[in-house]
Amino acid sequence: MKVAVILALTLAVVSAKTPAIKLNTGYEMPQIGIGTWQVKGAQATQEVKDALEVGYRHVDTAEIYANEKEVGAGIHAQINAGILKREDLFITTKVWPDGSNRQKALQTIHNSLKSLNVTYLDLVLVHFPHDNYAETYKGLEDAFNQKLVRSIGISNFDRAQIDHVLKTAKVKPAVNQINIHPKNNHDDTVNYSKQLGIAVTGYSPLGTGGLVKDPTLVAIGKKHNKSAAQVALRWQIERHLITIPKNVPLIRLNTGKEMPALGLGTWQTEGPEVTNAVREALEAGYRHIDTAWFYHNEGAVGKGIQQAIDKGVVTRDDIFITTKVWPRNMNRQTAFGIIKNSLKELNTSYVDLVLMHWPLRRARATADVYRGLEDAYNKQMVRSLGVSNFKPAEIETLMQTAKVKPSNNQIRIHPGFNQDNTVDYCKKHNISITGYSPLGTGTILDEPALVKIGKKYGKSPAQVAIRWQIQRGLIVIPKSTHKKRIVENFNVFDFQLTDKDMLEINSIKQNRIPDFWG
């Protein structure tokens, strides 16, 4: 589905005019906004443009999202197009408190005004109760007193942390933004905030995506001819909360197609086990499934996809399917035949991405197999092509004969095996990167840095390792056949690693993984 269509369906939970909550400053805040977490570059600009075009008037961003400039570009594109005026729009941003203080917080707000290209902000929040967050809040008060900000508030604060801020605050917080969805009501914090005259914004209103198949929400949705997602959003509205839905981040390929940044890997899983894993992953919110001819499981993967389609969880167009051609003893014709067979096994008329699984020792043989992939692309059996386990020199050689540029290179990446050289090369040449074995086949789960960082956010080392890849702008495909782990691996969109965290993970001692030739 197009982003604009998804946005319109989301906005359809309210009447023609979006309801608003009156803040304790007297300003009104639209109850539905568009979240921009994990969306960057041209994609952020386009998503904001689409949202404003279908009727959103509330945009949520943050300093740490590193997208304020692009969000601002989307806003001003629609202002210039005459769709709205600046005063029609409510803009929220946030100040990250780690390493901040009163002066730095004020400077951050000045930077946000410049990046967003506006003269004032409607709401600025202290992003987390980290470090000396009360001092950071004073910087927000300074911005409020200077009329740079119309309202100020907090995010992810519980009752005790709210009380701590209020002890020294001269401007009462107008909003507390917290993680709320039907399985995480946060009644205590919501009721306490309301009691104090502090409005509440709920982020991640669909949880990790699994709520779209919750039986209660589905049943209520059928009654009103609405989706489970729309019911979940309406539930927040009727609790008099503000809500900012956001989708799993997408990576735009050089073909123009979009690839979900998180997918399910299926290596070394076959039969009913992988069928169940694929279906459960799609029910949990995954929309990207990775398989390969060599895994001998495409038929079972296809069954899992079809089960999810038959249950109404997804349609085929909602899913991004990747498979791979094993090149050994292959040529142009046999590679094309393998792709035809993959379509049959997966029970689909097209696949979103086909990769050449390994480079061959002879460049001419590699080029011949890749031509078979190009034939499938030209016959519209495949929407994008790529490679796997290719180093920069091997890509350079392939590009001398390729007529369709690879759009993805899937390589082994995990903390302790960063693959910086290949990642940097591919990014430079507009080739996206997928990292497989993101947990190092389990070898990194006791890594002290991951354990320590995980404790700070209430996350597992595995979730930290997956999050690290996503914040590098990579696609990641953790593998599991256990429902609990499948869901846990997907639950990485409710926290953000700091620059310090990223540097610490980047600095883990690097291991050397031996080459493998197909």
C-alpha positions in Angstrom: 0.0 0.0 0.0 1.2 3.5 -0.7 2.2 5.6 2.4 -0.5 8.2 1.7 -3.2 5.5 1.6 -2.0 4.0 4.9 -2.0 7.5 6.5 -5.5 8.2 5.2 -6.8 4.9 6.7 -5.2 5.8 10.0 -6.7 9.3 10.0 -10.1 7.7 9.2 -10.6 6.8 12.9 -11.9 10.4 13.5 -14.4 12.7 11.8 -13.5 15.1 9.1 -12.0 17.5 11.6 -9.4 16.0 13.9 -10.3 16.5 17.6 -7.9 18.4 19.8 -6.9 18.4 23.5 -6.6 21.8 25.2 -3.2 22.0 27.0 -2.7 23.7 30.3 -1.0 26.6 28.3 -4.3 27.3 26.5 -3.1 25.9 23.2 -4.8 23.0 21.4 -3.0 19.9 20.3 -4.5 17.6 17.6 -5.2 14.2 19.0 -3.7 12.3 16.0 -0.3 13.1 14.7 2.3 11.5 12.4 5.4 10.0 14.2 8.7 10.3 12.3 10.9 8.0 14.4 13.4 6.0 12.3 12.5 7.8 9.1 15.3 9.8 7.5 16.3 11.6 4.3 13.9 11.9 1.4 11.6 9.3 2.9 11.0 11.6 6.0 10.2 14.5 3.7 7.8 12.4 1.6 6.1 10.9 4.6 5.4 14.3 6.1 4.2 15.7 2.8 1.8 12.7 2.4 0.5 13.1 6.0 -0.2 16.8 5.6 -1.9 16.2 2.2 -4.4 13.7 3.7 -5.2 15.9 6.6 -2.7 15.5 9.5 -2.0 18.7 11.3 0.4 17.4 14.0 3.9 16.2 13.3 6.2 14.7 15.9 10.0 14.6 15.6 13.1 14.8 17.9 16.7 15.9 18.0 17.9 12.3 18.2 15.9 11.2 15.2 18.3 13.2 13.1 15.5 14.1 10.6 14.3 17.6 11.7 15.7 19.2 8.5 13.9 16.7 6.3 10.7 17.0 8.3 10.9 20.7 7.9 11.4 20.3 4.2 8.2 18.3 4.0 6.3 20.9 6.0 7.4 23.8 3.9 6.8 21.9 0.6 3.1 21.7 1.6 3.0 25.3 3.0 4.4 26.5 -0.4 1.8 24.4 -2.2 -0.9 26.2 -0.3 -2.2 23.1 1.5 -1.8 24.7 4.9 -0.3 27.6 6.8 2.3 27.4 9.6 -0.3 28.3 12.2 -2.5 25.4 11.1 0.2 23.0 12.2 1.3 21.6 15.6 5.0 20.7 15.6 6.5 18.6 18.5 10.2 18.0 19.0 12.3 16.6 21.9 15.6 17.3 23.6 17.8 14.3 24.5 19.0 14.8 28.1 22.1 12.6 28.1 25.1 14.9 28.4 22.8 17.9 28.3 22.3 20.8 30.8 20.2 24.0 30.9 22.4 25.9 28.4 22.8 22.9 26.0 19.1 22.2 26.0 18.3 25.8 25.0 20.9 25.6 22.3 19.4 22.4 21.0 16.0 24.1 20.7 17.6 26.9 18.7 19.1 24.2 16.4 15.7 22.6 16.0 14.1 25.9 15.0 16.8 26.3 12.4 16.5 22.7 11.1 12.7 22.9 10.9 12.9 26.4 9.5 10.3 27.8 11.8 10.2 30.7 14.3 8.5 28.8 17.1 7.7 25.3 18.2 4.4 24.2 19.5 5.8 21.7 22.0 9.2 20.6 23.2 9.7 17.6 25.5 12.6 16.2 27.6 12.9 12.9 25.7 13.8 10.6 28.6 14.3 10.9 32.4 18.1 10.3 32.0 21.0 12.1 33.6 20.1 15.4 35.3 16.8 15.8 33.5 15.6 18.5 35.8 18.4 20.8 34.6 17.5 20.0 31.0 13.9 20.9 31.8 15.1 24.3 32.9 16.5 24.9 29.5 13.0 24.2 28.1 11.6 26.7 30.5 14.1 29.3 29.2 12.9 28.7 25.6 9.3 29.0 26.8 10.0 32.3 28.5 11.8 33.6 25.3 8.6 32.6 23.3 10.6 30.1 21.2 8.2 27.4 22.4 4.5 27.6 23.1 4.3 24.6 25.5 6.9 22.3 27.1 6.7 18.8 28.5 8.3 15.4 29.3 8.5 12.0 27.7 8.7 8.5 29.3 8.3 9.9 32.8 6.6 7.9 35.6 4.8 9.3 38.7 8.0 9.7 40.7 9.9 11.4 37.9 7.1 13.8 37.3 7.1 14.7 41.0 10.9 15.3 40.8 10.5 17.8 37.9 7.6 19.6 39.6 9.7 20.3 42.7 11.8 22.9 40.8 9.7 23.6 37.7 8.3 27.1 37.2 6.4 26.1 34.1 4.2 23.0 34.5 4.7 20.3 31.9 1.8 20.4 29.4 2.3 16.9 28.0 3.8 13.6 29.0 4.5 11.3 26.0 4.7 7.6 26.9 4.4 4.2 25.3 0.6 3.2 25.3 -1.3 0.5 23.5 -4.2 -1.8 24.5 -1.8 -4.3 26.1 0.1 -1.6 28.0 -2.6 0.8 29.3 -0.3 2.8 31.7 -3.4 3.6 33.8 -1.4 4.8 36.8 0.7 7.3 34.8 -2.2 8.4 32.6 -4.5 9.0 35.6 -1.8 10.8 37.6 -0.8 13.1 34.6 -4.5 14.0 34.0 -4.9 14.7 37.7 -2.1 17.2 37.5 -3.5 18.8 34.3 -0.8 17.2 32.1 -2.1 15.9 28.8 -0.8 12.4 27.7 0.5 11.4 24.2 0.7 7.7 23.5 3.5 6.5 21.1 3.7 3.0 19.6 -0.1 2.8 19.7 -0.1 -0.6 17.9 2.6 -2.1 20.1 5.1 -4.1 18.0 2.4 -4.6 15.3 1.0 -7.9 16.7 -2.1 -6.0 17.9 -3.5 -5.9 14.4 -4.6 -9.6 14.9 -5.7 -9.3 18.5 -9.1 -11.2 18.6 -10.8 -8.5 20.7 -9.7 -5.7 18.4 -10.6 -7.7 15.3 -14.1 -8.5 16.6 -14.8 -4.8 17.5 -13.4 -3.8 14.1 -15.7 -6.1 12.2 -18.6 -4.6 14.2 -17.8 -1.1 13.0 -16.3 -2.0 9.6 -12.8 -0.9 10.8 -9.4 -2.5 11.1 -7.9 -3.7 14.4 -5.3 -0.9 14.1 -8.1 1.7 13.7 -9.9 0.3 16.7 -6.6 0.6 18.8 -6.2 4.2 17.7 -9.8 5.0 18.4 -9.5 3.5 21.9 -6.7 6.1 22.6 -8.8 9.0 21.3 -11.8 8.0 23.4 -9.5 7.9 26.5 -8.8 11.6 25.7 -5.2 10.8 24.8 -3.1 12.1 21.9 -1.7 9.4 19.6 1.2 9.3 17.1 1.2 6.0 15.0 4.3 5.0 13.2 5.2 2.2 10.9 8.3 -0.1 10.8 11.1 1.9 9.0 11.6 1.2 5.3 14.7 1.4 3.2 14.3 2.8 -0.3 16.2 0.6 -2.8 17.8 2.0 -6.0 14.9 0.5 -7.9 12.5 2.8 -6.1 11.0 -0.1 -4.1 10.8 0.0 -0.3 12.2 -2.8 1.9 11.3 -3.1 5.6 14.4 -2.6 7.8 13.6 -5.7 9.9 12.7 -9.1 8.6 12.6 -12.8 9.6 15.5 -15.0 8.6 14.7 -18.7 7.8 18.1 -20.3 7.4 18.4 -23.9 8.8 14.7 -24.2 9.4 12.4 -26.5 7.4 8.9 -28.0 7.3 6.1 -27.2 9.7 8.6 -25.4 12.0 9.4 -22.7 9.5 5.8 -22.5 8.3 4.7 -21.7 11.9 7.5 -19.3 12.4 6.7 -17.3 9.2 3.0 -17.2 10.1 3.7 -16.1 13.7 6.2 -13.5 12.5 3.6 -12.0 10.1 1.0 -12.0 13.0 3.5 -10.2 15.2 4.0 -7.4 12.6 6.9 -8.5 10.4 6.4 -7.7 6.7 9.8 -9.0 5.4 10.6 -12.7 5.0 14.0 -14.0 3.8 14.6 -17.4 2.3 16.8 -19.1 -0.3 16.8 -22.0 -2.8 19.7 -23.5 -0.8 17.7 -23.5 2.4 15.3 -26.1 1.0 12.4 -24.4 2.7 10.7 -22.1 0.1 7.7 -24.4 -0.1 7.2 -24.3 3.7 7.9 -20.6 3.8 5.2 -20.1 1.1 2.7 -22.1 3.2 3.3 -19.8 6.2 2.8 -16.7 4.1 -0.4 -18.2 2.6 -1.7 -19.1 6.0 -1.3 -15.5 7.2 -3.0 -14.3 4.0 -5.9 -16.7 4.4 -6.4 -15.5 8.0 -6.6 -11.9 6.8 -3.4 -10.9 8.6 -1.8 -9.6 5.4 -2.2 -9.4 1.6 0.6 -10.4 -0.7 1.4 -6.8 -1.5 2.0 -6.1 2.2 4.9 -8.5 2.3 8.5 -8.2 1.0 9.9 -11.6 0.0 13.6 -12.2 -0.6 15.1 -15.4 -2.0 18.5 -16.3 -3.4 20.0 -18.3 -6.2 22.9 -20.6 -5.3 25.5 -20.1 -8.1 27.6 -23.2 -7.9 27.2 -25.3 -11.1 24.7 -22.7 -12.4 24.6 -20.6 -15.5 22.3 -18.0 -17.0 19.6 -20.5 -18.0 19.7 -22.6 -14.9 19.6 -19.5 -12.6 16.5 -18.3 -14.4 15.0 -21.7 -14.0 15.7 -21.7 -10.3 13.8 -18.4 -9.9 10.8 -19.8 -11.8 10.9 -22.7 -9.4 11.1 -20.4 -6.4 8.0 -18.6 -7.5 6.2 -21.9 -7.7 7.4 -23.0 -4.3 6.5 -19.7 -2.7 3.1 -19.7 -4.5 3.6 -16.1 -5.7 3.7 -14.4 -9.1 6.7 -12.3 -8.2 9.4 -12.0 -5.5 10.5 -8.6 -4.2 14.2 -9.3 -4.2 16.4 -12.1 -5.6 20.1 -12.3 -4.6 23.0 -14.2 -6.1 23.9 -16.1 -2.9 27.7 -16.1 -3.3 30.4 -14.8 -5.7 32.1 -17.5 -7.8 35.9 -17.6 -8.1 35.7 -16.9 -11.8 34.3 -13.4 -12.6 32.9 -14.7 -16.0 30.9 -17.4 -14.2 29.5 -14.9 -11.7 28.5 -12.5 -14.5 26.7 -15.4 -16.4 24.6 -16.4 -13.3 23.7 -12.8 -12.6 22.4 -12.5 -16.2 19.9 -15.1 -15.3 18.7 -12.9 -12.5 18.5 -10.0 -14.9 16.4 -12.1 -17.3 13.9 -12.7 -14.5 13.9 -9.0 -13.6 13.2 -8.0 -17.2 10.3 -10.4 -17.3 8.9 -8.8 -14.1 9.2 -12.0 -12.1 11.5 -10.0 -9.7 11.2 -6.4 -8.6 14.8 -5.9 -7.4 18.1 -7.7 -7.8 21.1 -8.0 -5.5 24.0 -10.0 -4.3 25.1 -11.7 -1.1 28.5 -12.1 0.5 30.1 -9.9 -2.1 33.1 -7.7 -1.2 33.6 -4.3 -2.9 36.1 -5.6 -5.5 33.6 -8.4 -6.5 30.8 -5.8 -6.9 33.1 -3.6 -9.0 33.9 -6.6 -11.3 30.2 -7.5 -11.6 29.2 -3.9 -12.4 31.5 -4.1 -15.5 29.0 -6.4 -17.2 25.7 -6.0 -15.2 22.9 -4.2 -16.9 20.7 -4.0 -13.8 22.6 -2.5 -10.8 22.4 -4.6 -7.6 20.1 -2.9 -5.1 21.1 -4.9 -2.1 24.1 -6.8 -0.7 23.4 -9.3 2.1 26.4 -10.0 4.3 27.2 -11.2 7.7 27.1 -8.4 10.2 27.0 -8.3 14.0 28.8 -6.5 16.9 32.3 -7.6 16.7 32.1 -8.0 12.9 31.0 -4.6 11.7 32.0 -5.0 8.0 32.6 -1.2 7.8 34.5 -1.3 4.5 31.8 -3.2 2.6 29.0 -1.2 4.3 30.6 2.2 3.4 31.3 1.1 -0.2 27.7 0.0 -0.7 26.2 3.1 0.8 28.5 5.2 -1.4 27.2 3.4 -4.5 23.5 3.4 -3.4 23.4 -0.3 -2.7 21.5 -1.2 0.5 22.9 -3.6 3.0 21.1 -6.5 4.8 22.9 -8.0 7.8 22.4 -11.7 8.4 23.5 -13.5 11.6 22.9 -10.3 13.6 23.4 -12.2 16.9 26.6 -13.9 15.7 24.8 -17.3 15.8 24.4 -16.6 19.6 28.0 -15.9 20.3 27.6 -12.2 21.2 24.7 -12.5 23.7 27.2 -12.4 26.7 29.1 -9.5 25.3 29.5 -7.1 28.3 28.8 -3.9 26.3 25.5 -5.3 25.0 24.5 -6.6 28.4 25.2 -3.2 30.0 23.5 -1.1 27.4 20.5 -3.5 27.4 20.1 -3.1 31.2 19.9 0.7 30.8 16.9 0.4 28.4 15.3 -2.7 29.9 16.2 -4.7 26.7 18.1 -7.9 26.0 21.6 -8.0 24.4 19.9 -9.4 21.3 17.5 -6.4 21.0 20.5 -4.0 21.4 22.4 -5.8 18.7 19.4 -5.6 16.3 18.8 -2.0 17.2 22.4 -1.2 16.5 22.0 -2.4 12.9 18.8 -0.5 12.3 20.4 2.7 13.6 23.3 2.2 11.1 20.7 2.4 8.4 20.9 -1.3 7.6 18.3 -4.0 7.1 18.5 -6.9 9.6 17.1 -10.4 9.5 17.3 -12.2 12.9 16.3 -15.9 12.8 14.1 -17.7 15.3 11.4 -20.3 15.3 10.2 -19.6 18.9 7.3 -17.2 19.0 8.6 -15.4 22.2 11.9 -14.7 20.5 10.3 -13.7 17.2 8.2 -11.1 19.1 11.2 -10.0 21.2 13.4 -9.5 18.1 10.7 -7.3 16.6 10.3 -5.2 19.8 13.2 -2.8 19.0 11.3 0.3 18.0 10.5 1.7 21.4 14.1 2.8 22.4 16.9 4.6 20.8 20.7 4.0 21.3 22.7 7.2 21.9 25.8 8.2 19.9 27.8 7.0 22.9 26.1 3.6 22.9 26.7 3.2 19.2 30.3 4.1 19.5 30.7 1.6 22.3 29.2 -1.2 20.2 31.2 -0.2 17.2 34.4 -0.5 19.3 33.8 -4.1 20.3 36.9 -6.2 19.4 36.5 -7.3 15.7 36.7 -10.9 14.8 37.8 -12.4 11.5 35.3 -14.6 9.8 36.8 -16.9 7.1 35.7 -16.6 3.5 33.3 -19.1 2.0 33.2 -19.9 -1.7 30.1 -21.5 -3.3 
